[in-house]
Amino acid sequence: MTVSSTGAGRDRLDLLDVALFVRAAQLANVSAAGRECGVSAAVASARIASLEHLLGARLLHRTTRRISLTQDGEVFMTRAVALLEAADAARGSVGRAQAAPQGRLRVSMPSSFGRQHVSPVIAEFLRRYPGVAVDLRLSDHLVDLVDAGIDVAIRIGALKDSSLVARRLAVNRRVICCSPAYLAARGTPRHPTDLVDHECIILSEQRDWGFVTPAGPVSVRVDGRLVTDNGEVIRDALLAGFGIALKSTWDVAPYLRGGQLVTVLDSYPLAETVAIWAVYPSRAFVPPKTVAFTDFLAAYFGDPPYWDREPGCG
């Protein structure tokens, strides 16, 4: 059996058909696989059916909502991935430069972080990669990457979806902070348990704040009159002298440097270490446009990230 990438003969294995099958199986969605490969859902489905006809075996179970591998599909999947990787290696072995990033890149990220730290450099990214167009979606709601057709999402905190591939872009340093005016009015907490007597501003019902103490881990259930799902609301309340909050430095670093906000409980690190991540559906066949974007952001943020460095430091 010969291998083709043109689809000219139905007695030959077509690499596009194989790639569509692999991505459809990985994403459990034929339409999403078609979008990644630049074809319609109908064409993707037809090409996978053609591959099944060529092999003489059903590779995918199809329902109205999901797809899954058949037993034959599971056997073929391993060989199919190896075939595509071998094809990529063969192309690279003759000295051809990596394909320039091309196509529309659909990106999702939290709204405040996107406005502060990505929006200012999107134009620079697009100038650097003229073949790429960006569809940037800013939302504080968790988006299903496959259903929404998202190529890459920026997520902050602990990752919960183990099916996604994650790349750490930057550390997400967090602090307990408030305004000097608040401390003057309410006093300074000396131990994490003192927070139960303070006006804490809460993000999305995240009321349990964990700390590392010499006596071991301590979890404090905080309370307060302001609960919000928007970090900018919390920051504005802090600057107005209302309450204490757990904040990421990417959001409050300028105000800490300027003295409008101060940190408290610095001797008691937060128990959970979190990060800023780029996540995408699969490790295999990550498009050059996605690699270019994540490389660009990682280099721009730096290590440590620029918002945590003192002015004048590289």
N, C-alpha and C positions, 0 to 999 in steps of 0.2 A: 504493500500500500504506500503510495507517495503522499507527500505533504504539500499542500497549496495554501497560499494566503490570498488568492484572488477569487476563489469560489467559482472558477470557470468550469470545473468538472465535478460532477456529483459522485464519481468513483474515487475521489481524492479527499483527504482530510484537510479541511480549511482551518487555518489558525484563528480566523475571526469567529468561526462557529465554536471552536474549542474555548476561546476566551469568553464568549458569551455564556457558554455552559458553566464554566468555572465561576464567573462572577454571579450568575443567577443562583448557583448553589450556595455560594458564600453569603450572598445578600438575602437569600430566600425570596427573591423578587426578580422576575424577568424584565419588567419595565425599567427598574433601576439599573440592571445590567445593560440594557439597551442604551439608556442615557449615557452611561459611562463610555460605551463603545461607539456612540454617535449614530445610533440607528433607532428607529421607532420600536415601540413595544411589539407591534405586529410583525415587523421584520425580525426582531430578536427571537420571537416565538417560532417563526417559520424556520429560521436558521437552526435553532436547536432541534426542531422536529426533523430537519434534513439530516442533521448529525446522527440522530437516533436511527433514522432510516438507513443511513450509510453503515452504521455499526450493527444494525439488526438487533437492537436492544433498547428498551425504554430506560432512560437515564434519570428522569425526574418524575416524581409523583406530583400531579397538579390538582389543586383545589381552587375554588373561587377566591380564596384569601391568601393561601401560602403554597409554597412548593417545598419539596424535600427530596433527597437522593433515594433512588431505588438501590437494591443490592448491587446491580450492575453499575449504577451510577457511582456508588462508593468505590468500586474497584477501578473504574475508569478515571475517577477524580485524581487519584495520586499520580497516575501516568500523565494525565492532561496537564497538571501543574508542572510536572517535570519537563514535559514537552515545551510548554511556553517559556519556562526558564532557560531551557537549552536554546530555543530560538533567539531569546534576548542575548544570551552569551555569544551565540554565533554572529549576530549582528555587531556586537561590540568587539569581537576578535579581529575584525578586519580594519580596525582603526577609525571607524566612523565616530564622529562626535555624538555625544548624547543628544537626542532630539530636543530641539528648543521647546520650552514650555509654550503650549498652544491651547486655545479654547476658553470656554466660559468656566470660571471657578466660582462655585457657590459656597459661601462662607457664612457660618452662624457664630455669634458670640454675644456675651452679656452686653447690654446697651451702654452702661456707664464705662466699663473697661474699653469697649470699642471706640466710644467717642473720645476718651482721654488718650489712649495709647496706640490705637491702630488708625483711626481716621486721619491723624496728621501726616501719616506716611504712606497712605494708599496711593497717592499720586506718584510718589517716588517709585513704589513697586511697579506701577503700570508703565512708567517711563522706562524702567529697567527691562521689562518684559513686554514688548509691544505686541506680541502675539496672544496675550492673555487679556480677557475681560473679566471683571469681578462683579459678582452679585453678592453684596454685603448685607446681611440681615442681622439687625441688632434687636435682641429680645432677651428678656430675663426669664422666659419660659424654656424649659428643657425641650429641645427639638429632637424628634426621631430622625436620624441622619438618612436612613434608607427611604422612609416614607416621604420625606421632604426633598429628597434628591440633593442632599448636602454633601459636598466633597470633603470638607474639613470644618470642624467646629472647635472653637476655643472654649475650654471649660476651666473653671477655677474651683479648687478644693479637692476633696477626695472623690475619686471616680467610682461609680457604682455599677456601670454596665461593663461586665467582663468580656462581652463580645466585641468591644471596640478596641482598636489598636491606639495606643497613646504614646505621644512623644512629649517629654517635659520641655517647656520653653523657658521657664523661669521659676525661681522660688517665689512663693507667695508668703512673705513675712507679715505676720499679724501682731497687733498690739492692743492693749487695753488703753483707751485714751479718753480725754475730756478737755474742757477749756480751763484755764487758770481761774476764771470767774466761778465755775462750778465748784472747784476745790475750795475756793475762799468761802463759798456759801455753805458747803456740805461737809467739808473735811476730806482728808486723803485716806483711802483704804490702805491698810498696811499688810493685810493678808487676804487671799482670795475669798475667804468666808465673810469678810467685811462687806462684800458686794451685796449681800442680802439686805443691807440697810441703805442701799443707794438706788437712785433712779437710773435703771439700766434701759438702754434703747435696744430693742430686739429685732433681729432680722429674721423674718419668716418663721416665727415661733422657735427659733434656735435659742432655747432658754437654758440649756445645760452647757456651761463653760468649764472645760477641763484644764487643770494646771498640774505642773510638776512641782512638788514641794520636797523639802528634806525628809518629811515624814512619809512620802509616797504620793501617788496620784490623788488629786482632790477634784471632785466635780461639784460645781456650785450651780444650783438652780436659781437663776436671776429672775427679777420681775421688774416691771415698769409700765408706765402708762402709754408709751409709744411703741407700737409694733408695726413694721412695714416690710414690704418685699423689695424696696428700692434703697440701695446704698446711698444715693445722693440725698435722700430725705434724712437719713441718719447723720450724714456729714453736716448738713445744714443745721440740724438740731444741736449737734455738738458745738458748732461755731457760734450758735446763739446762746451757749451756756447752759443747755438743758441736757443733763444726763451724762452717763458713761457708756461707752460702746466698745465692742470688739470690732476692729477695723483692719483691713489690709493696707499696707503702706503704699501700694500703688494708688490708692484713693486719697490718702491724707498726708503723704510725705511732705508736700510743700507747706502745709499748715503746721506740721511739726517743726520743720526748719525755721519757719517764720515766728514760732512761738504762740500762734493762735490756739494751738492744741498742744497738750503735753501727755506723755505716757505715765502710767501708774503700774504698780505691781511688777516692775521690771525684774525683780529677783525671782519671780515665779513664772517660768516659761509656759506657754500654752502647750497642752499635752499633745495635740494633733498637729503634725507637720503636713502642710498642704502645698500645692504647687499650681502653676498655670500650665495647662496642657493643650496640645493640639491633638484631637482625636479624629480618626477616620475609620471607615468600616472594615478594612482589610489590610494586612501587611503585604499581600501579594499584589503586584502590578499597580503600585501607587503612581498616578500620573505625574509627569515632570512638573506640571503646573502646581500640583499640591506640594511636591518636594520643594519647589522654588519658593512658595509662599511661606512654608514653615521654616525653611532655612533663613529667609529674609527676616522674619519676626524674631527668631532666636538670636540672630546677630544684632538686630536692632535693640532688643531688650538687654542683652549682655548678661554676664555672670560675675558678680551680682548684678541684678537689673539696675538700669540707670536711675530709677527713682529712689533706690536705696543708697546710691553713692553720694558722697559729699560733692558740692559744686566744685568744678575744676579737676576732679578725678576722672581718669580715662574710662 
